[in-house]
Amino acid sequence: MRRTQSFSCSSSASAFSASTTLPTRLSSCSEHGIIPNIYFNSNRQMGGHNRIQIIPSRFEWDRWKDNMHFYLFLGFAPMGLLILYCNLFIGQATLADIPEDYEPMPWEYYKGPIERWFSKNVYDYEEKRYEITLHNLWEEGEKRKVRQLQKKVKQLMNDRQDYKAWYYVPIDKSRIDKAAAAQKEWAEDYTGGGRSS
């Protein structure tokens, strides 16, 4: 805010203009023994070069960055303290001879305490993975045998048409037996496999 000062000295010897600066005017009035009547007139600047620049908001970016820092620190701080505790107070495992009647557990082969904990509680060890793979292979082999047997059964049921199945419609079996006998007799009669006339 810009202020302009104006005053007047009631002296015939000196007349002060508004263009004179305030310290100069005050000193010249005090030389003449005059106390100036000072009043301030404020002029508001309603325009000019001091304009607000309109820029996009950074609220979402700042909020996301703050949340990312907070949650990363929330996870990394306890993890760092745990690693520091394990390395300072538990330490690395040392290599030692295995007693005669003792078989070490799979996680006891790892050196670091964190690796041992993960191997024991999170990951499957090698022997267990090997047994799981063998079981999966055996199970797939059994399924393959069952599928082959089902295919053979369906083929035989389709060829003979005398056993119940998914598509079986209940009928009198004696008619099937008579039809099979008639077909056999017809084959013997007309193909020359039976009687001579």
Backbone as a chain_set.jsonl record, in Angstrom:
{"seq": "MRRTQSFSCSSSASAFSASTTLPTRLSSCSEHGIIPNIYFNSNRQMGGHNRIQIIPSRFEWDRWKDNMHFYLFLGFAPMGLLILYCNLFIGQATLADIPEDYEPMPWEYYKGPIERWFSKNVYDYEEKRYEITLHNLWEEGEKRKVRQLQKKVKQLMNDRQDYKAWYYVPIDKSRIDKAAAAQKEWAEDYTGGGRSS", "coords": {"N": [[0.854, -1.165, 0.0], [0.584, 2.146, -0.85], [1.595, 5.16, 0.539], [0.985, 8.617, 0.78], [2.316, 11.618, 1.987], [1.376, 14.733, 3.249], [1.789, 18.055, 4.306], [1.65, 21.281, 5.873], [3.46, 24.228, 6.533], [2.981, 26.967, 8.518], [4.415, 29.352, 7.774], [5.786, 32.334, 6.676], [8.229, 32.49, 5.639], [9.068, 30.159, 4.484], [7.87, 27.952, 2.108], [6.452, 24.899, 1.598], [6.44, 22.321, -0.736], [4.504, 19.614, -2.075], [6.142, 17.842, -3.268], [8.483, 17.595, -1.881], [10.552, 15.57, 0.127], [9.654, 13.583, 3.04], [11.535, 13.392, 5.335], [13.158, 15.61, 4.77], [11.323, 17.71, 4.791], [10.447, 17.574, 7.443], [12.777, 18.137, 8.853], [13.312, 20.784, 7.984], [11.079, 22.105, 8.913], [11.398, 21.789, 11.647], [13.625, 23.36, 12.037], [12.649, 25.894, 11.821], [11.072, 25.974, 13.971], [8.543, 24.985, 13.855], [5.829, 22.84, 14.275], [4.845, 20.325, 12.303], [1.678, 19.591, 10.716], [0.832, 16.503, 10.109], [-0.686, 14.253, 7.953], [-1.848, 11.147, 6.754], [-2.482, 9.833, 3.608], [-3.99, 7.223, 2.106], [-3.592, 5.431, -0.814], [-5.14, 3.036, -2.77], [-3.903, 0.436, -4.756], [-5.332, -0.705, -7.499], [-4.716, -2.305, -9.612], [-2.205, -3.118, -11.897], [1.064, -4.606, -11.996], [1.335, -6.678, -10.22], [0.066, -9.482, -10.213], [-1.903, -12.401, -9.442], [-0.675, -15.538, -10.165], [-2.239, -18.087, -11.891], [-2.085, -21.389, -11.263], [-1.918, -24.996, -11.712], [-3.321, -27.131, -9.181], [-1.369, -28.62, -6.589], [-2.229, -30.352, -4.727], [-3.139, -33.095, -4.74], [-0.811, -34.444, -5.57], [1.027, -33.739, -3.516], [-0.315, -34.857, -1.341], [-0.35, -37.594, -2.022], [2.419, -38.089, -2.075], [3.088, -37.565, 0.595], [1.598, -39.569, 1.895], [2.835, -41.834, 0.771], [5.472, -41.628, 1.744], [4.89, -41.814, 4.481], [3.728, -44.444, 4.786], [5.758, -46.054, 3.746], [7.804, -45.513, 5.567], [6.51, -46.459, 7.804], [6.559, -49.188, 7.328], [9.298, -49.758, 6.827], [10.711, -48.884, 9.072], [10.135, -50.625, 11.405], [11.1, -52.977, 10.211], [13.796, -52.387, 9.748], [14.639, -52.048, 12.419], [14.232, -54.653, 13.382], [16.058, -56.129, 11.797], [18.419, -54.934, 12.637], [18.394, -55.678, 15.357], [18.538, -58.505, 15.115], [21.048, -58.823, 13.904], [22.768, -57.654, 15.791], [22.275, -58.871, 18.339], [21.611, -61.615, 18.019], [23.089, -62.741, 15.85], [25.311, -64.347, 13.398], [25.251, -67.815, 12.412], [27.522, -70.375, 13.461], [29.854, -72.68, 12.057], [29.807, -76.067, 12.914], [30.632, -79.372, 14.183], [28.507, -82.19, 13.482], [26.707, -84.095, 15.803], [26.816, -87.699, 16.413], [24.31, -89.127, 16.647], [22.395, -87.328, 15.782], [20.271, -85.701, 13.567], [20.292, -82.941, 11.564], [17.784, -80.376, 11.237], [16.207, -79.121, 8.246], [16.261, -76.255, 8.127], [18.367, -75.573, 9.691], [20.685, -75.421, 8.302], [21.126, -72.945, 7.248], [22.779, -69.735, 7.458], [22.197, -67.104, 8.463], [20.024, -65.571, 10.963], [17.536, -64.575, 10.114], [17.188, -65.781, 7.63], [17.042, -68.444, 8.501], [14.665, -68.364, 9.972], [12.773, -67.763, 7.961], [13.101, -70.022, 6.343], [12.203, -71.986, 8.042], [9.531, -71.253, 8.764], [8.164, -70.095, 6.592], [8.947, -70.876, 3.883], [8.98, -73.955, 1.954], [11.065, -76.722, 2.57], [13.706, -78.537, 0.813], [13.411, -81.393, 0.803], [10.721, -81.716, 1.41], [9.495, -80.42, -0.775], [10.362, -82.149, -2.785], [9.041, -84.555, -2.105], [6.388, -83.694, -2.395], [6.317, -83.188, -5.146], [6.764, -85.81, -6.139], [4.413, -87.04, -5.212], [2.474, -85.586, -6.666], [3.131, -86.375, -9.284], [2.602, -89.152, -9.129], [-0.153, -89.06, -8.622], [-1.121, -87.894, -11.001], [-0.406, -89.95, -12.784], [-2.12, -92.005, -11.886], [-4.604, -90.849, -12.474], [-4.406, -90.789, -15.249], [-4.415, -93.548, -15.832], [-7.018, -94.197, -14.967], [-8.529, -92.67, -16.759], [-7.854, -93.955, -19.182], [-8.953, -96.477, -18.672], [-11.676, -95.816, -18.447], [-12.153, -94.962, -21.063], [-11.748, -97.361, -22.458], [-13.819, -98.925, -21.353], [-16.089, -97.503, -22.219], [-15.793, -97.877, -24.967], [-16.106, -100.688, -25.187], [-18.704, -100.941, -24.177], [-20.074, -99.579, -26.155], [-19.58, -101.232, -28.333], [-20.693, -103.779, -27.607], [-23.21, -103.207, -26.508], [-24.85, -104.076, -24.332], [-24.824, -103.473, -21.675], [-25.439, -101.434, -18.783], [-25.154, -97.902, -18.904], [-24.193, -94.4, -19.066], [-25.812, -93.454, -21.083], [-27.803, -95.318, -21.239], [-30.892, -96.819, -21.993], [-33.481, -98.356, -20.355], [-34.355, -101.549, -21.39], [-35.812, -104.684, -22.513], [-33.708, -107.374, -21.946], [-33.744, -109.786, -23.208], [-34.576, -109.373, -25.811], [-32.326, -108.174, -26.919], [-30.547, -110.276, -26.743], [-31.809, -112.101, -28.484], [-31.641, -110.666, -30.887], [-28.869, -110.565, -31.213], [-28.339, -113.299, -31.534], [-29.811, -113.807, -33.89], [-28.395, -112.202, -35.673], [-25.963, -113.521, -35.658], [-26.714, -115.971, -36.737], [-27.606, -115.168, -39.256], [-25.165, -114.295, -40.314], [-23.818, -116.681, -40.479], [-25.44, -118.052, -42.313], [-25.445, -116.529, -44.696], [-22.849, -115.93, -45.307], [-21.593, -118.218, -45.684], [-20.517, -119.602, -43.609], [-21.551, -121.657, -42.183], [-23.957, -124.016, -42.51], [-24.197, -126.447, -45.145], [-25.954, -126.55, -48.206]], "CA": [[0.0, 0.0, 0.0], [1.412, 3.346, -0.985], [1.088, 6.289, 1.327], [1.561, 9.941, 0.473], [2.241, 12.515, 3.134], [1.34, 16.159, 2.917], [1.657, 18.929, 5.472], [1.912, 22.688, 5.559], [4.058, 25.026, 7.601], [2.415, 28.306, 8.445], [5.507, 30.314, 7.874], [5.907, 33.108, 5.449], [9.597, 32.408, 5.133], [9.279, 28.959, 3.65], [6.675, 27.234, 1.647], [6.843, 23.525, 1.259], [5.596, 21.698, -1.755], [4.22, 18.195, -1.824], [7.187, 17.016, -3.868], [9.597, 17.499, -0.955], [10.468, 14.322, 0.881], [9.199, 13.746, 4.412], [12.592, 13.797, 6.279], [13.611, 16.971, 4.459], [10.309, 18.64, 5.256], [10.412, 17.598, 8.902], [13.953, 18.838, 9.363], [13.203, 22.211, 7.711], [10.066, 22.664, 9.822], [11.948, 21.859, 13.011], [14.557, 24.485, 12.071], [11.875, 27.131, 11.982], [10.292, 25.89, 15.201], [7.154, 24.71, 13.495], [5.415, 21.439, 14.369], [3.981, 20.137, 11.129], [0.443, 18.819, 10.794], [1.035, 15.415, 9.139], [-1.756, 13.263, 7.813], [-1.523, 10.128, 5.749], [-3.537, 9.554, 2.647], [-3.669, 5.914, 1.503], [-4.142, 5.191, -2.146], [-5.112, 1.61, -3.075], [-3.498, 0.094, -6.124], [-6.33, -1.665, -7.947], [-4.256, -3.051, -10.778], [-0.758, -3.07, -11.964], [1.782, -5.78, -12.453], [1.359, -7.726, -9.2], [-1.114, -10.322, -10.429], [-1.783, -13.785, -8.959], [-0.549, -16.5, -11.261], [-3.105, -19.245, -11.721], [-1.341, -22.619, -11.582], [-2.666, -26.186, -11.276], [-3.157, -27.488, -7.774], [-0.451, -29.718, -6.273], [-2.743, -31.0, -3.524], [-3.134, -34.559, -4.871], [0.586, -34.913, -5.615], [1.598, -33.619, -2.17], [-0.993, -35.834, -0.467], [0.153, -38.929, -2.383], [3.814, -38.163, -1.65], [3.106, -37.672, 2.055], [1.136, -40.915, 2.265], [3.857, -42.807, 0.386], [6.552, -41.537, 2.73], [4.408, -42.307, 5.775], [3.555, -45.9, 4.827], [7.073, -46.673, 3.583], [8.496, -45.431, 6.849], [5.791, -47.329, 8.73], [7.016, -50.559, 7.11], [10.757, -49.927, 6.865], [11.266, -48.629, 10.404], [10.192, -51.868, 12.191], [11.958, -53.952, 9.547], [15.178, -52.024, 10.036], [14.922, -52.358, 13.827], [14.33, -56.114, 13.512], [17.335, -56.563, 11.209], [19.476, -54.467, 13.535], [18.373, -56.53, 16.553], [19.03, -59.845, 14.768], [22.485, -58.794, 13.627], [23.532, -57.278, 16.969], [22.09, -59.713, 19.516], [21.573, -63.047, 17.698], [24.314, -62.971, 15.088], [25.386, -65.403, 12.386], [25.527, -69.156, 12.914], [28.893, -70.839, 13.248], [29.954, -74.05, 11.566], [30.226, -76.993, 13.981], [30.461, -80.792, 13.852], [27.2, -82.745, 13.797], [26.847, -85.3, 16.636], [26.569, -88.991, 15.745], [22.903, -89.552, 16.643], [21.542, -86.169, 15.545], [20.096, -85.311, 12.168], [19.849, -81.53, 11.591], [16.59, -79.987, 10.498], [16.633, -78.432, 7.01], [16.516, -74.832, 8.31], [19.59, -75.36, 10.474], [21.83, -75.29, 7.401], [21.293, -71.55, 6.857], [23.694, -69.014, 8.334], [21.599, -65.948, 9.124], [18.809, -65.865, 11.734], [16.328, -64.268, 9.344], [17.063, -66.869, 6.645], [16.583, -69.639, 9.203], [13.255, -68.199, 10.321], [11.979, -67.893, 6.734], [13.154, -71.407, 5.891], [11.42, -72.816, 8.957], [8.125, -70.882, 8.914], [7.516, -69.573, 5.383], [9.228, -71.664, 2.681], [9.11, -75.406, 2.073], [12.443, -77.145, 2.357], [13.923, -79.339, -0.398], [12.847, -82.738, 0.918], [9.261, -81.613, 1.334], [9.137, -80.121, -2.167], [10.599, -83.358, -3.566], [7.948, -85.487, -1.823], [5.158, -83.15, -2.995], [6.412, -83.412, -6.596], [6.527, -87.243, -6.387], [2.994, -87.327, -5.023], [1.728, -85.033, -7.799], [3.365, -87.246, -10.452], [1.856, -90.404, -8.918], [-1.582, -88.769, -8.773], [-1.406, -87.719, -12.434], [-0.357, -91.279, -13.4], [-3.361, -92.718, -11.557], [-5.701, -90.247, -13.256], [-4.258, -91.234, -16.639], [-4.89, -94.939, -15.893], [-8.486, -94.2, -14.855], [-9.086, -92.174, -18.031], [-7.712, -95.023, -20.187], [-9.934, -97.522, -18.365], [-13.002, -95.309, -18.816], [-12.245, -94.976, -22.525], [-11.912, -98.758, -22.879], [-15.163, -99.37, -20.952], [-17.062, -96.9, -23.133], [-15.659, -98.523, -26.27], [-16.723, -102.019, -25.104], [-20.154, -100.78, -24.039], [-20.593, -99.182, -27.459], [-19.509, -102.386, -29.227], [-21.582, -104.869, -27.203], [-24.537, -102.628, -26.255], [-25.649, -104.908, -23.444], [-24.586, -103.104, -20.275], [-25.946, -100.112, -18.427], [-24.174, -96.831, -18.955], [-24.8, -93.091, -18.904], [-26.822, -93.25, -22.125], [-28.582, -96.56, -21.31], [-32.342, -96.756, -21.86], [-33.84, -99.727, -19.927], [-35.171, -102.373, -22.311], [-35.775, -106.114, -22.196], [-32.442, -107.934, -22.415], [-33.984, -110.963, -24.072], [-34.651, -108.922, -27.194], [-30.944, -107.96, -27.377], [-29.957, -111.608, -26.953], [-32.394, -112.668, -29.712], [-31.091, -109.94, -32.028], [-27.484, -111.003, -31.385], [-28.385, -114.665, -32.079], [-30.274, -113.717, -35.282], [-27.291, -111.661, -36.47], [-24.979, -114.588, -35.806], [-27.27, -116.974, -37.656], [-27.594, -114.575, -40.591], [-23.785, -114.3, -40.779], [-23.47, -118.066, -40.86], [-26.202, -118.48, -43.493], [-25.162, -115.828, -45.93], [-21.439, -115.843, -45.61], [-21.112, -119.558, -45.923], [-19.73, -120.079, -42.485], [-22.244, -122.673, -41.382], [-24.5, -125.226, -43.161], [-24.102, -126.622, -46.605], [-27.267, -126.941, -48.712]], "C": [[0.903, 1.232, 0.0], [0.778, 4.483, -0.204], [1.77, 7.573, 0.858], [1.352, 10.838, 1.682], [2.184, 13.966, 2.619], [1.159, 16.957, 4.211], [1.936, 20.36, 5.014], [2.518, 23.369, 6.788], [3.49, 26.447, 7.455], [3.499, 29.358, 8.675], [5.598, 31.048, 6.548], [7.27, 32.968, 4.831], [9.786, 31.231, 4.211], [7.95, 28.349, 3.291], [7.123, 25.875, 1.164], [5.882, 22.963, 0.236], [5.415, 20.219, -1.421], [5.3, 17.303, -2.383], [8.39, 16.858, -2.964], [9.441, 16.225, -0.142], [10.17, 14.602, 2.327], [10.336, 14.098, 5.366], [13.097, 15.205, 6.029], [12.621, 17.991, 4.992], [10.27, 18.734, 6.771], [11.61, 18.371, 9.469], [13.835, 20.357, 9.13], [12.139, 22.854, 8.588], [10.604, 22.783, 11.23], [12.968, 22.977, 13.133], [13.829, 25.795, 12.328], [11.027, 27.111, 13.231], [8.829, 25.629, 14.955], [6.903, 23.211, 13.652], [4.448, 21.186, 13.213], [2.741, 19.316, 11.448], [0.511, 17.744, 9.703], [-0.206, 14.533, 9.109], [-1.416, 12.374, 6.629], [-2.733, 9.88, 4.87], [-3.176, 8.236, 1.95], [-4.37, 5.789, 0.16], [-4.035, 3.697, -2.455], [-4.743, 1.417, -4.538], [-4.429, -1.013, -6.623], [-5.891, -2.456, -9.176], [-2.755, -3.064, -10.773], [-0.184, -4.429, -12.333], [1.802, -6.909, -11.433], [0.076, -8.553, -9.296], [-0.854, -11.716, -9.873], [-1.69, -14.704, -10.171], [-1.414, -17.717, -10.956], [-2.34, -20.484, -12.194], [-2.17, -23.81, -11.137], [-2.355, -26.524, -9.822], [-2.193, -28.664, -7.626], [-0.95, -30.515, -5.084], [-2.665, -32.515, -3.614], [-1.715, -35.111, -4.871], [1.226, -34.848, -4.225], [0.98, -34.636, -1.213], [-0.482, -37.241, -0.743], [1.587, -39.105, -1.897], [3.914, -38.305, -0.14], [2.658, -39.054, 2.512], [2.175, -41.97, 1.932], [5.009, -42.794, 1.382], [6.121, -42.112, 4.07], [4.348, -43.829, 5.818], [4.869, -46.629, 4.572], [7.847, -46.642, 4.892], [7.837, -46.339, 7.876], [6.206, -48.785, 8.563], [8.502, -50.734, 7.308], [11.344, -49.7, 8.255], [11.267, -49.897, 11.262], [11.097, -52.919, 11.558], [13.434, -53.65, 9.819], [15.562, -52.321, 11.479], [15.069, -53.859, 14.049], [15.652, -56.632, 12.959], [18.501, -56.145, 12.101], [19.554, -55.335, 14.791], [18.95, -57.912, 16.251], [20.545, -59.842, 14.552], [23.313, -58.461, 14.866], [23.463, -58.317, 18.085], [22.054, -61.211, 19.214], [22.819, -63.428, 16.923], [24.218, -64.14, 14.127], [25.689, -66.75, 13.058], [26.977, -69.534, 12.606], [28.872, -72.301, 12.829], [30.5, -74.95, 12.675], [29.991, -78.423, 13.505], [29.078, -81.264, 14.289], [27.412, -83.981, 14.674], [26.405, -86.552, 15.891], [25.081, -89.298, 15.596], [21.938, -88.392, 16.392], [21.489, -85.865, 14.055], [19.552, -83.884, 12.137], [18.575, -81.327, 10.773], [17.022, -79.158, 9.287], [16.953, -76.949, 7.207], [17.784, -74.556, 9.107], [20.83, -75.241, 9.596], [22.076, -73.847, 6.974], [22.091, -70.788, 7.902], [23.006, -67.909, 9.129], [20.336, -66.308, 9.884], [17.523, -65.585, 10.962], [16.102, -65.333, 8.275], [16.553, -68.142, 7.304], [15.098, -69.546, 9.539], [12.364, -68.368, 9.089], [11.959, -69.337, 6.257], [12.29, -72.307, 6.759], [9.927, -72.535, 8.868], [7.424, -70.472, 7.623], [7.697, -70.522, 4.204], [9.242, -73.157, 2.996], [10.554, -75.792, 1.804], [12.499, -78.186, 1.243], [13.256, -80.708, -0.317], [11.333, -82.71, 0.791], [8.804, -81.324, -0.089], [9.306, -81.358, -3.045], [9.461, -84.36, -3.359], [6.635, -84.998, -2.434], [5.16, -83.386, -4.502], [6.177, -84.884, -6.934], [5.055, -87.591, -6.234], [2.156, -86.805, -6.189], [1.913, -85.886, -9.056], [2.609, -88.556, -10.319], [0.368, -90.186, -9.132], [-1.955, -88.588, -10.239], [-1.343, -89.059, -13.17], [-1.609, -92.09, -13.13], [-4.549, -92.156, -12.334], [-5.624, -90.696, -14.709], [-4.737, -92.676, -16.799], [-6.408, -95.012, -15.833], [-9.112, -93.715, -16.147], [-8.976, -93.225, -19.129], [-8.73, -96.123, -19.955], [-11.343, -97.069, -18.735], [-13.194, -95.325, -20.329], [-12.466, -96.389, -23.043], [-13.304, -99.278, -22.544], [-16.213, -98.792, -21.888], [-17.008, -97.557, -24.509], [-16.328, -99.897, -26.265], [-18.24, -101.92, -24.96], [-20.776, -100.379, -25.369], [-20.601, -100.368, -28.42], [-20.562, -103.436, -28.875], [-23.011, -104.411, -26.974], [-25.407, -103.516, -25.38], [-25.386, -104.601, -21.967], [-25.097, -101.695, -20.029], [-24.801, -99.089, -18.477], [-24.91, -95.505, -18.807], [-25.946, -92.891, -19.89], [-27.765, -94.44, -22.228], [-30.067, -96.273, -21.115], [-32.809, -98.16, -21.489], [-34.777, -100.418, -20.934], [-35.04, -103.827, -21.87], [-34.517, -106.726, -22.802], [-32.65, -109.129, -23.346], [-34.072, -110.558, -25.541], [-33.25, -108.686, -27.764], [-30.277, -109.305, -27.656], [-30.487, -112.247, -28.238], [-31.823, -111.981, -30.943], [-29.647, -110.347, -32.279], [-27.437, -112.408, -31.983], [-28.811, -114.638, -33.542], [-29.154, -113.171, -36.163], [-26.223, -112.723, -36.701], [-25.446, -115.638, -36.795], [-27.264, -116.434, -39.085], [-26.167, -114.59, -41.159], [-23.358, -115.697, -41.208], [-24.158, -118.473, -42.146], [-25.685, -117.817, -44.773], [-23.689, -115.654, -46.245], [-20.826, -117.223, -45.809], [-20.31, -120.122, -44.775], [-20.407, -121.208, -41.739], [-22.638, -123.881, -42.198], [-24.198, -125.26, -44.648], [-25.426, -127.095, -47.119], [-27.192, -127.913, -49.851]], "O": [[1.861, 1.321, 0.767], [-0.427, 4.724, -0.287], [2.969, 7.598, 0.581], [0.299, 10.796, 2.318], [2.875, 14.335, 1.67], [0.429, 16.532, 5.106], [2.401, 20.593, 3.898], [2.124, 23.107, 7.924], [3.53, 27.033, 6.373], [3.474, 30.126, 9.637], [5.5, 30.465, 5.469], [7.469, 33.279, 3.656], [10.571, 31.291, 3.265], [7.036, 28.26, 4.11], [8.081, 25.754, 0.4], [4.666, 23.119, 0.343], [6.116, 19.67, -0.571], [5.381, 16.128, -2.023], [9.26, 16.039, -3.262], [8.33, 15.848, 0.232], [10.394, 15.712, 2.81], [10.167, 15.022, 6.162], [13.429, 15.922, 6.973], [13.008, 19.007, 5.57], [10.085, 19.815, 7.331], [11.483, 19.142, 10.42], [14.223, 21.137, 10.0], [12.271, 24.017, 8.97], [10.314, 23.75, 11.934], [13.166, 23.501, 14.229], [14.357, 26.692, 12.984], [10.341, 28.085, 13.539], [7.975, 26.009, 15.756], [7.71, 22.402, 13.194], [3.364, 21.767, 13.16], [2.753, 18.459, 12.332], [0.281, 18.027, 8.527], [-0.706, 14.122, 10.156], [-0.791, 12.793, 5.655], [-3.858, 9.74, 5.35], [-2.152, 8.16, 1.272], [-5.574, 6.013, 0.033], [-2.936, 3.143, -2.406], [-5.208, 2.135, -5.423], [-4.303, -2.158, -6.188], [-6.689, -3.223, -9.715], [-2.126, -3.023, -9.716], [-0.865, -5.28, -12.906], [2.251, -8.008, -11.757], [-0.874, -8.336, -8.544], [0.292, -12.165, -9.837], [-2.52, -14.65, -11.078], [-1.318, -18.301, -9.877], [-1.996, -20.607, -13.37], [-3.039, -23.667, -10.277], [-1.272, -26.237, -9.313], [-2.201, -29.589, -8.438], [-0.189, -31.275, -4.487], [-2.186, -33.166, -2.686], [-1.447, -36.134, -4.24], [1.892, -35.794, -3.804], [1.675, -35.207, -0.374], [-0.211, -37.999, 0.189], [1.934, -40.158, -1.362], [4.732, -39.079, 0.358], [3.262, -39.644, 3.408], [2.386, -42.901, 2.71], [5.468, -43.852, 1.814], [6.89, -42.815, 4.724], [4.847, -44.445, 6.759], [5.085, -47.71, 5.12], [8.471, -47.63, 5.278], [8.515, -46.922, 8.721], [6.211, -49.543, 9.533], [8.941, -51.728, 7.886], [12.381, -50.277, 8.58], [12.315, -50.234, 11.814], [11.78, -53.663, 12.262], [14.221, -54.558, 10.089], [16.669, -52.788, 11.746], [15.93, -54.293, 14.814], [16.296, -57.478, 13.579], [19.449, -56.905, 12.296], [20.645, -55.688, 15.238], [19.751, -58.437, 17.025], [21.236, -60.767, 14.979], [24.444, -58.93, 14.989], [24.479, -58.617, 18.712], [22.432, -62.009, 20.072], [23.531, -64.353, 17.312], [23.199, -64.827, 14.046], [26.3, -66.807, 14.125], [27.567, -69.074, 11.629], [27.977, -73.057, 13.206], [31.518, -74.642, 13.295], [29.25, -78.658, 12.55], [28.542, -80.822, 15.305], [28.223, -84.839, 14.324], [25.714, -86.477, 14.876], [24.642, -89.692, 14.516], [20.767, -88.481, 16.762], [22.514, -85.783, 13.379], [18.453, -83.64, 12.635], [18.329, -82.002, 9.773], [18.095, -78.555, 9.306], [17.833, -76.424, 6.523], [18.226, -73.41, 9.184], [21.921, -74.984, 10.105], [23.123, -73.547, 6.399], [22.088, -71.142, 9.081], [23.212, -67.792, 10.337], [19.638, -67.248, 9.504], [16.528, -66.287, 11.142], [14.967, -65.744, 8.034], [15.722, -68.846, 6.731], [14.361, -70.524, 9.409], [11.328, -69.029, 9.154], [10.921, -69.829, 5.814], [11.711, -73.279, 6.273], [9.126, -73.469, 8.893], [6.195, -70.5, 7.567], [6.715, -70.934, 3.587], [9.479, -73.572, 4.131], [11.19, -75.242, 0.905], [11.462, -78.663, 0.783], [12.603, -81.135, -1.27], [10.737, -83.572, 0.146], [7.833, -81.916, -0.56], [8.499, -81.599, -3.942], [8.969, -84.949, -4.323], [5.852, -85.803, -2.937], [4.132, -83.743, -5.076], [5.476, -85.19, -7.899], [4.507, -88.35, -7.034], [1.24, -87.484, -6.652], [0.962, -86.098, -9.807], [2.031, -89.032, -11.296], [-0.304, -91.016, -9.745], [-2.996, -89.079, -10.676], [-2.134, -89.292, -14.084], [-2.113, -92.78, -14.016], [-5.403, -92.912, -12.797], [-6.651, -90.956, -15.335], [-5.393, -93.0, -17.789], [-7.023, -95.795, -16.558], [-10.114, -94.272, -16.597], [-9.9, -93.378, -19.927], [-9.309, -96.65, -20.905], [-12.121, -97.853, -19.278], [-14.272, -95.662, -20.819], [-13.267, -96.604, -23.953], [-13.91, -99.989, -23.346], [-17.126, -99.501, -22.31], [-18.042, -97.77, -25.144], [-17.034, -100.246, -27.211], [-18.977, -102.713, -25.546], [-21.892, -100.797, -25.679], [-21.517, -100.502, -29.232], [-21.253, -103.933, -29.764], [-23.942, -105.175, -27.23], [-26.592, -103.689, -25.667], [-25.71, -105.417, -21.104], [-25.177, -100.875, -20.944], [-23.655, -99.384, -18.137], [-26.093, -95.475, -18.468], [-26.937, -92.235, -19.569], [-28.472, -94.562, -23.229], [-30.452, -95.567, -20.183], [-32.554, -99.092, -22.252], [-35.847, -99.908, -21.266], [-34.261, -104.154, -20.975], [-34.28, -106.621, -24.005], [-31.793, -109.426, -24.179], [-33.681, -111.327, -26.42], [-33.001, -108.956, -28.939], [-29.556, -109.473, -28.64], [-29.73, -112.858, -28.992], [-31.546, -112.642, -31.944], [-29.233, -110.465, -33.432], [-26.599, -112.688, -32.839], [-28.243, -115.362, -34.36], [-28.982, -113.634, -37.291], [-25.65, -112.82, -37.786], [-24.659, -116.137, -37.599], [-26.948, -117.167, -40.022], [-25.976, -114.864, -42.344], [-22.626, -115.864, -42.184], [-23.565, -119.153, -42.983], [-25.512, -118.475, -45.799], [-23.336, -115.264, -47.357], [-19.63, -117.337, -46.08], [-19.503, -121.033, -44.966], [-19.87, -121.678, -40.736], [-21.785, -124.694, -42.554], [-23.979, -124.236, -45.295], [-26.008, -127.993, -46.511], [-28.225, -128.328, -50.376]]}, "num_chains": 1, "name": "protein.A"}
